[in-house]
Amino acid sequence: RDVRARRQANLEFLKSCDLENRETGERIDLISKVMGSISNPEIRRMELMNTIAGIERYAAAEGDVGMFITLTAPSKYHPTRQVGKGESKTVQLNHGWNHEAFNPKDAQRYLCRIWSLMRTAFKDNDLQAYGLRVVEPHHDGTPHWHMMLFCNPRQRNQIIEIMRRYALKEDGDERGAARNRFQAKHLNRGGAAGYIAKYISKNIDGYALDGQLDNDTGRPLKDTAAAVTAWASTWRIPQFKTVGLPTMGAYRELRKLPRGVSIADEFDERVEAARAAADSGDFALYISAQGGANVPRDCQTVRVARSPSDEVNEYEEEVERVVGIYAPHLGARHIH
């Protein structure tokens, strides 16, 4: 409720403000700029769905296969547990949680830590995966991850086994761990985007979820979206993150450039290919133009250029601002 009140207050503030160009004196409504950006839930959802569809098209072109992974933290990170089924289901205090009283941020750190171990194991075994991660809360506010990943068909089983091993490394012998802590499902070609669409919608704006109920709470999925975004904002947990893919920041900066205007003369054809792909909203083509999946950032075709600003954050650290794009292979000094 407090988060909703703050958001409404922020909205009213934005409606009362204008942006003015110091050079031309032109003024526009601030709210119109905000609603035209990914701060608008509808635009954010559409960008994510386009990203997912692009990832799937790229995977199909590469001959890669998909998997849907769910990672859940050990029971000690959960303050409550559900007992019973259907109408007799009740929620009880989890006494195993009392010793540490972990909060959602602690559980998120745990999941990030085991994911880091998994990635290290992938690297040690010459395995590569890429895709999208979605974070959402259980009924008790503890985060769990859904991951749509793609990889070489010959690597899928080994990747799943590595992930299973690290997911169950801590308290893996507790009751229900093998069933609840790690789940893996093979995705049929062409069905990945549709499979994860519900998770995107219910964590942003509830689009197209009329009549569907949440498995944990029994509440309409359309109504849970506001609560989920408030939870993510409160605990500062990123809801969505690409894995092993070119940066979304560069994609968005390229889309800000004038439509249909080539930058080949200013940079080269490689950079222009990335711009054209972003301009047309073809994320599969953008991945290819950036060098493909699992390419180090310094080896990608286009990166975001940043410059120190005069401001500092709440920790007295220097804040960098985005000033454009550059191509690492042409030198960091050439910024558009």
N, C-alpha and C positions, 0 to 999 in steps of 0.2 A: 504493500500500500504506500509506504514511504517513497519507494522508487518511482511508482506511478505518479505520485504528487510532484516529485522533483522533475520528472520528464514533462509533465504538463506545464510546470513553471518555466522550464527551459524553452518549451515550445512557444509560450506566450512572449518570452523575452526575444526569441528569434523573430517573431512576427512584428515586433516593435522596432527592429533594427534595419538599417540599410547599409549597403556596401558602396563606397564612393571611390572612383578612380581619380587619384590625385592629379594625374596629367590631363585628363579630358573633362573631369567634373561629372562624368556619367554616374548615375546612381541606380542601383537595382535592389530589390527586396532580398534580404539575407535568407529568409525562409525559402525562397524559390531556389537558391543555390544549394541549400541543405537538402531539400526534397528531391533535387536532381542528382544527388550523390548517393554513395552506398550507405549513408546514414539513414536513408529511406529504406525501411524493411522490404518493401516490394522490389526495389531495384537490387538490393542485396541478394534477395532470394533468386531473382532472375539471373544475376551474374553467377551465382553458385551453380544453378542448374545448367547454365551455358558452359561453365567450367567442367562440370561432370560429364556432360555430353561430349565435350571436346576431348577429355581424357580418354573416354571410351572409344571414340573414333581413332585417336592416336594409337591406342592399344591394339585395336583391330588391324590397323595398317601394319603394325610391327609384328603381328602374330602372337601377341601376349594374351594371357588368360587372367581372369579376375577372381578375387576372393573377398568375402565379407567377414571381417574379424570383429569380435566384441571382447574387450578387455575390462575386467572388473577388479577392484581392489579387494584384499583380504577382508574377512568379516570384522576384524578389529577396527577397521576404518568406518564401519557403519554404526551409527548410534542406535538404530532400531532394527528389528527384524519382523517379517510378516509370518504369521502362523495361521494355518488353515487355508481353505480354498473357497472361492465363490463368495456367497453372502456371509459365510461363517468366518471369513478372513479377518484377523485382528492384527494390530501392530503392537509389539512389545519392546521394552527397553532391551538392548543388547548388552548384557553384563560384561561381555568381553571387550566392549568399547570403553568401559569405565576407567581402566588403568591409564590410558593415554589421552582420552577425550580428543581424538583427532577431529579436525574440521575439514570442510571440503577442499581447502587449499592444500592441506597435508596429503589428502588422497590424490589430488592432481599431481603433486610433486612425486609421489610414489609411482604413478603411471608414467610420468615423464622419465623417471629414473630407469624403469625396466625397459621402456622404449629405447632409451639410449644404449642399454646393454644389448638389446636385440639388433640395433643398427650396427653396433660394433661386431657382433657375431656375423651379420650379413657380410660386412666388409672382409672379415677374416676368411670367409668361405666363398668369396667372389660371387656373392648373390646381390641382386638389385631388385628393389620394388618401388613403386610409385603410386600415388593416388591422392585420396582425401581423407582427413580425419574429422569426425564430428564428436563433440563432447556434450553430454547431457546428464542431468541429475537423476538419481534414483528417487524413490518416494521420500527418502530421508535426507535428501540433499547431497549425498555422496556422488561424485562424478564417475561416469564410466565412459569408455570410448567405443565408438563404432568406426571402423576403418574399411574403406573400399580401396583395395590394393590390386595392382596388376604386376605381372612378372612373366619371365620366360616360362613356358609350360614345363620344361625340365626342372625348373627350380621351385615350383610351387610347393610340393610336398615337404621339401627341406626347409623352406621358409616357414611354413606352418608349424613344423615340429620345433624349430628354434623358438618361435614365438610362444608356443605352448610351454616349453621348458622354462623360459624365463617368467612367464605369467604365473607359474605354479612354484617358482623357486622359494618364495617366502610363504610359510604356512600352507604349503601345498597339500599337506596330509589332513587338513581340517575337513570336517564333514561338508560334502557338497562342492568342494573346491574344483574337482575335475569337471563337474557339470556346469557350474555357475561362473567360474573365474575366467574361463577361456572358451570361446566358441568360434568355429570356423565353418564357413559355407562357401562352396564353389559357386561362382556366378556364371550363368550361361551368357554366351556372346550376344550382345544387344539388349541385355536386361538389367545391366548394372545401374544405369541412370534411374530407371523406374523403381528399382529396389530401394535406393537410398533417398528418393524424392520425399518420402514421408518424413524421414528424419530431418531433412532440411526444412520442410514446411513447419513441422511442429516445434522447431527450435527458433523460428523467426516470426512468422505471422499467421500460422495455421491455415494457409491457403489450401483449398480443395480438400479439407479434412472434415467437412460437415458429417455428423453422424458417427464418426469414429471415436472410440474410447481409448484412454491411456491404460495399458496393461497393469501398471503399478497402482495408480490412484483411482481408476474407474471414471475419471472426469473426462469430459469431451476434449479431444486433442486440440480443437480450435481455441479452447479457453486456456490451455496450459502454456501457450506460446509466450504470453506476457510474463507469466511467472518464471519461465525458464530464462528469458532474457534478463529479468531482474536479478535472478540468482547468479547468472554469469557476470553481470555488472558488479554486484555486491562483492563477489569473491575474486574478481578480476581474472576470470578464467576464459581464455580464447575459445569460442565455440567451434570455429572452423579453421582448418589449416591444411594446406597442400603438403604433400610428402614427395620429395625427390623430383620436383618440377621447377621450371623457371619461375622467377619471382612474379607475384601478382602486382607488386608495386610498379615494375617496368611496364607491365601490360596496361595498367590504368594510365600511366603517364603517356604512353603511346596513343591511347585512345583520346587523350586530351588535345592532341595535335590536330590542325585543320584537316578535315576529311578530304581524302582524295589527292592531297598535295604530297608529292614525292620528296623524300629527303636523301635520295641516292646521290645527288651532286654534293650535298653537304657531308655525307658519310660514305656509304657504298651500297651495293646491291643487297648485301647481307642484312644490313640495318633496315633498308627499305622493305625487305621481305617481312621482317618482324613487324614493322609499322603497318604494312598493308594487311597482315593477318589480324592484328589487333583492331585495326580500323573496321574490318569486316566482321569482327566478333567471332572469328574462326579460331578457337582456342587450340584445336588440334594442330592447325598450321602454325600457330604461334609457338607451340612446344618445339616443333621441328625447326622453325626459323631460329630459335634460341639455341639450337644444338642438340635438342632431344632431352629425354628424361635422365635424371641422375648425373647431370653435367655440373661441375663446380661453378660457383657464381662467377669467379674470375675468368672462366672460359665461355660464359654465355655471351651472346652477340650484343645484347643491350642491358645496361644496368641503370639504376636510378642514381643521379648525381645529387649529392648533398653538400651543404656548406654550413659552417658554424654560424649561429645567430647571436644576437646580443642578449638573448634571454637565457635564464637558467631554470631548471626544474626545482621541485620541492626538496631535492637532495643537494642543491647547489651545484648540479652538474650542468655542463654546457649542452645546450639543445641544438641539434642540427635541423636545418630546414631543407626541404626538397627544392632544388633549383632547376631540374630538368633531367635529361638523359645523356648517357655517353656510351661509347663502344670501347670496351677494354682492349680489343685488338688494334684500335686506332689511337689509343692513348687517352688518359683520363682528363687531359686539359681541354679537349674538344667537347664542349657541352652545348647541347641545344635546349 
